[in-house]
Amino acid sequence: MQKGLISIIVPVYNSEPYLEECMKSIMNQTYTNLEIILVNDGSTDKSGELCDIYAKSDDRVRVVHKENGGVCSARNAGLDVAQGEFVGFVDHDDTVETNMYEIMYERIIEAGADICICGVTMFMYGYTYATKLPEGGVHTPSSIVELYLSSRHIVGPLFAVTNKLILNNLLKGEKGQTQSNPIRFKEDLYAGEDFWFMADCYSVITKPPTLITIVDIPLFNHMYRSNSGSISKGFTVGDMDEMYSRLKNTMINILPQRKAEISSAIDQMECEYVVSCGHRIIIAGQEPNFRLPLNKILSSTSRLKTKVSALLMYLRLFSFYRLLYKIFRKR
């Protein structure tokens, strides 16, 4: 494993419209000691050819061609060949600020940490907003859970993978005196895979203990695409129940004295996520292939907008939902 090398894993699937912008933001990083791993996940367009072109133009680029297996399978294929001291993930339709990995590498080395988290700028529905994270310091998994309970709106930045720099030895199960199973993405998940993966990162018992540091600068740019409604192909509420139950149990094991608050917070997060997935599918012009657990949603969340959305979805009033959304957007 090469010290100081950062492996950046980019899952690629039918990425022609977005890959150039994504790759430009990575290849132009001020931190140049990079291994850029493009995993062509069985693309049916020219994405695979583009990956090979990038590899010929920059010797830091490696390409893995594989049969289609989904984003989790692609990320795992990248992890299998990553040689860097640290690992980062970028999705093919997102971008990173030019100095992202320089800032995060300096911070993670300075703090002696295993994971570095940076802020995220969201580009969604024509709006732009940046997350606000507490600056600096070194956290433990228990203080990360405390942070989530005190500021639930930052759950995305805490549990996403694309705004992280992670010690490769932690993922390999070889940190310090630790010998544990490698941390990998659960390949049969169609949503929430980041939460599952980061829960494993935070909960693994290591000697010395896992440490996390935060950079309160929005260095990662998440581009929401309307066609993300394709999530409906495999999304099930049952999958979400399994994933959030695991997340709940993980947090409770990390911070057992806050069990009741964790349970309530995770239930609310699950309900809002399920409604959010339904929303994205409907706005993309499709219809959800799952039924919402309406009673659970109405009892778990206090947000009126979420309750109204859930009721309209439950009644399958999709055309009316789109009309209301258009009115809401205009306002």
N, C-alpha and C positions, 0 to 999 in steps of 0.2 A: 504493500500500500504506500503510495507516494505522499509524503508529508507536505502539507500546504496545497495539495491538489484538491479541487472541488469538482465532483461529478454532478452534472446537471442532467436529469433524466426528463426527456420530452416524449410523451406518448403521442404518436401521429396516426390519425385516421381520417382520410378524406379531407385533408387540411389545406388544399390548394389556395383558397382565398385568404388564409390567415398566416401560413407558415413563414412567409418572407418577413413580415413585420415582427413576428415572434423571434425568429432567428437573428434578425438584425439587432434586436435589443440584447440578446445573449452574447453574440459574437463581438459586440462593441463594448463589452464590459471593461471598466478600468482595472478590475482584477483579471489578469490574463491567464493565470495558471489553472485552466479549466479543461475538463473532459466533458464534452457535450455528447450525450448518448441519445440518438434519435431512434425510437422504437417504432418501426412501421408495422402497425397492427392490422395487416391484411387490407390495406387501402385498395379501393377499386378505382380511384382516380390516379392522377400523376404524382401523388404525394411521395410514393416510394422512389420515383425517379428524382424528385427534388432532393430527397434525403441524400441520395448518392452524389448529386451535384455538390451539395454542401460539403460532403466528406472529401471530395476531390479538391475543393477550393480552400479548405482549412484543415490542417492535420490534427486539430484538436477534436474534430467531429468523428464519432464512430456511429455506425448504422447497424441496427439489428432488424432483420426482416423476419416476421413471424405470421402465422395464421391469425385471423381475427379472434380475439378472446376478450376484448373489453379493456377499459383503462386500467383496471387492477392488474390484469394479466400483463399488460404492457409495462407498467411500472415495475412489477416483479422481475420481468425479463431484464429491465435496465439495472435493477439492484444486483442481479446475478453476475453482471459483468463490471460493475462500478469499481474502480480502483482508487478513488479519491479518499482522502482523509475525512472529508465531509461530503454530504449528499444534499442536493436541492432538487426540487421538482417544479417544472413549468409546463402548463398545459399548452397545446399547440395554438390556441386562439387567444392566449394572454401575452402580456409583455412585462418586462422588468425595467426599472430605472437603471441608467447606465452605471451607477456606482453602487448598486444593491449589494453585490457579493463582496466588494471591497469593504464596505461599512460593516456588514454582518460578520465577515471573517475577522476583522480587527476586534470587534466586540466579543466574539465567542472566545478568541484567544486571550484577550485581556481579562475576561471574567473567569476563564478556566471552566467554561460551561460545556455541556454536551448538545444543547439545543439553543438556537437563537431564533427569536420571533420578530418579524418586522410588521409595520402597519400595512394596510391594504387600501388602495383606491378602487372603488366600485364604479363601473360604468354600466348603468342599468336603466332601461326605459327612458333614455334621453337625459337622465339625471346623473350627476357625478357627486360622490361623497366619499370622504376618507374616514377610516376607523380611528378612534382615539384610544391609545393604549397607555398604561402607566410606564413612565420612562425608567430605564436602567435597573440597577439592582440585580441580584441573583436570586432566583426562585427555586424552590423545591416543588415536587409534584403536589404536595399538600397546599402550598401557598398559591399554586395555579388554580386549584379547585376553589380556594377561598376567593381568589380574584374573579372567577366565573360567577360565584354566588353573589358577589357585591356589584358586579357589572355584567348582567346577563347578555347585554347587547354585543359584547365582544367575544361571544362564543365562537363565531366564525374564525377570527384571527387566532384564537387559542387552539382550535382543533382542525383548521385547514392544514394541508401539507405544503401548499405552494408558496407560503410566506415563511418557510422554515429553512434553516441550515442545520443538519443533524449529523452528529458524529457517526461515521460509518461503522466503527467497532461496536457502537451501541446497537445498531441494526443487525449486525452480524452475531450478536450475543457474545462478544469477546471483549467487553470493556473491562479494563483493570483486572481484578481477580474474578470477574464474572464469567461463567460459562453457562449460557442459556440458549434457548431456541432462537433462531433468527426471527426478526420482526418483519412480517410481510403483509401485503394487502390481501383481504379476503376476496377471492376471485368471483364468487357467486353473488356478490352484492351489486345492485344497479344504482344505488344511491346511498349516501352516508358513509362511503368507504374511507374518507379522510378521518372521520370521527373514530372509526374502529381502529385504524392504524395509529393515530396519535394517542388513543387510550392505552394501547400496548406500549408505546414509547414512554408515557408518563408512569405506567404502573410496574414496569419491569424493575426488579430488585437488583441493584448493582452495588459493587464495592469498588471505589467510593460511590456515594449516592448520586443519582442523576440530578444535574443542575441545569437551570433554564435561565437565559437572559433575554431582555426585551429591548428593541430599538424602536422608539416611538416616532418613526418616520415612515410615511406610506411609500414603500419602495417597490411593492408588487402591484401590478395593474390587472384587475380581474374584469374581463370584458364579458358581460352577460349577452348571450346570443338568443334571439327569439326562437331559434330552431332547437333549443335545448329541451323543448317539449318531447323530444324523442325518448326521454327518460321513461315515458309511459310503456315502452316495449317490455320492460322487465320489472318495473316498480310494483311492489305489493306492500300493503300496510303491514302484513305479517313480517316482511323483511325489516321494516322499521321497528316493529315491536321487539324483534330479536336484537337489533343493533342498539336501540336505546336502553333496553334492559341490561345489556352488557355494559354500556357506558355508565348507567346508573350504578351497577354493582361495582364497577371499577372505581368510580369516585367515592362510593361509600367505603370501600376497602382502604382507599388512600386517606379519607377523612371521616372515620366512623362517627365522630361526635356531632356531625352535621347531617345525619342520615335523613331526618324529616325534610329539611330544606332542600337537600339534594334530590330527593324523590319528587317533591313538588316541582322543582325547577326543570328536571328532566322530562316529566310528563308534559309540562307546558311547552318545552322546546320541541318535543316530538309532535305534538298536535299542530303547532305553528309550522313545522317543517312539512308535514303531510299536506296541510292546506296550501302552503307555498308551492309544493310540487304540482298540486292540482291546478293552481293558478297559472303556472308556467305552461302547462299542457293546454289549457283552455285558450290562453292568449295566443298560443302558437297555432290555433285553428284546429286542434285535435280534441278528443274527448277522453277523459280519464277512464282507464279500464279497471278501476278499483272503487270500492264503496268506502265512504268516510265513516269513521266511528263517531257519529255526531254527538252522542251523549257525553263521550269522553272529552271531546273538543270543547263543548259548551261549558263543561264543569272545570276544565283545566286552564283555560285562558280567560283573561279579563279584557282582552282587546275586542272592542265592538266590531272593528273591521274584519277581524279573523272569524268571529262568530257569524256575521252576515255572509261572508264568503263561503264558509262551511255549509251554511243552510242552503244557499243557492246551488252549491255543488251536489249536496245530498239530494235535492229535489231535481237535479239534472237540468236546471234551467240555464244551459250553457250560452245560448244566444243572448238571453237577457243579461247574463253575467258580462259578456263581451261589450254589450251596449252600455252598461253601467260603468265599466272600466274606461270606455272611450270618454264618457262624460267626466269621470274623475280626472283623466289625463288632461282634458281641456281646462279644467278648473285649476 
